[in-house]
Amino acid sequence: MSATAVDIQLIVFDVDGVLTDGRFAYGREGKQTKSFGPDDADALRLLTAVAPIAFVSADHRGFPISKRRIDGDMGHELTLVSSDRRLSWMAERGPLEHVAYMGDSFTDIPILRAVGIGITTADALPGVRDAATYVTQRRGGDRAVAEACFYLLVEQFGRTEWAGIV
């Protein structure tokens, strides 16, 4: 799992398919639920100690659900950013080579290639996995974010006390 260390100054996580399992439950009132995985919030708390973290979503219909979980329950900021604007949104925040990004969609391929560290989930499409620096063993919404956090903590920030977790 060893990787060349990159000076990461911002870590960005996509929400749907990464922090969630990517499924949307619809009822008569529209989108009603999303399924978030265990351990991710606690691992993110550890990562927050070493670098700023941002969350992005292009899901405008389900945004209130994600916002409740990320802003409300986890204490992080979630921003609505369309997939086609995401790369420029990150570039506005600093040099892309200093960004770590975790996404799972085919629309994330250019982003995964452009940033310093690109991470995706085990259940991403093959082309997405090929574009990533690191592919988790876990699926989106099932501790993939926690695994990515420990990968970054150990491999990029030298926090060896977490070695062996992934």
ABEGO torsion letter per residue (X at the ends): XBBBBBBBABBBBBABGAABAGBBBBBAAEBABBBBBBGAAAAAAAAAAABBBBBBBABAAAAAAAAAAAAAAAGBBBBBBBAAAAAAAAAAAEBAAABBBBBABAAAAAAAAABABBBBBAABBAAAAAABABBBABBBGBGAAAAAAAAAAAAAAGBAAABGAX
